[in-house]
Each structure stands twice: as C-alpha cells, then as structure tokens.
Amino acid sequence: MGYAELIEKLEPLPDEKRTEVFDFVDYLAARFASHRTGAVDQWTDREFADMAMQQAMRGMDEDPVIYGDADLRERWQ
C-alpha cells in the first residue's frame, strides 16, 4: 500500500477514527524507535540513573507543600 492509497482510505473516515489511526501510527513509530535505540540492558549507568531520577520525581511539581518550619522537631546547625 502506498501513501496515496492510504490517504484515499483515510479521507472518508470521521475525525475521531482518523485520530485513532494517527495515535496508532505514533505508537508504532515509538515502538520502532525504542527497538532501534537498544535494549534497556544496553544503557549506560548514567542514562539509567537519569531515567530513574526522572521517574522518581515525576508529578512532584504538582504536589503541595504541606509541612513548614513549625513542623520540625529538631534543627541541625
């Protein structure tokens, strides 16, 4: 199937179905890219440490600060 034939098949589809197709293409592209960059066991220690830190810290920007200085029991000098 060529690009022109793919476009012909996409054109009559409703927008939500075209969106599904594009999402699937993005998924395939990401999956193919991950296979080309190497397996996890081929990461350097630094790459793995960076990925682990990103995963550990994800979502923390949105967390509210619920403790203040008044909550400390001891202060180190």
N, C-alpha and C positions, 0 to 999 in steps of 0.2 A: 504494500500500500504506500503510495506516495503522498507528499504533503497536500497536493491539490485534491486528491481523493478524500483525505482526512478532513480538509476544510469543508468539502461538499457534504460530508456526513455530519459535521458539527453545526453548520448553518441552520438547519431546520429545528434543532433542539431548543427547548426552552432554556432561559438563562440559568436556572438552578441546575440543570443537567450539564450544561457547559462548564459551570463552576465545579461540578463533581469531576468532570474529565480533567480539568486543569489541576485540581487537587491531586488526582491520581498521578498525573504526569510529574508534578512536583515530588510526590512520594517516590516514584520510580527514579527520578533524577538524583534525589538524595541518597537513595539506597545504592544506586550505581556508583555515586561519588564515594560513599563510605567503603565500597569494595575496592576502589582504585587507590585509596589513600593508605591502605594497610590495615591489618587487624589490630585489635587493642593490645595484644601482647608484643606488638612491634613499636609501641610508643616509647619515647624516651622517658626517663624518670621525671624530667621537668614538665613534659607535656602531660603526663598523668597527674602530677601534683597540681598543675594549673586547672585541669579538668575537675579534679576532686574538690579543689577550693571553690570553683565556680558553682558546683553542685551543692556544696555545703552552705554557701552564702546566698543561694537563690531565694528570693522572696523576703529577705531580711530588710530590704529597703522600706517595705510597706509595714513592717512590724512597729507598733507604737512603743515608745519608751515608757515602761510602767514603774521603773524604780528610779529614785533620785538619791542625792547625798544623805538625806534624812533617814534612808533605809539602811545605811551602813552600820554595822555593829562595831567594827574596828577600822581605824585608819592607819595605813602604813606611811612612814615618813622616810 
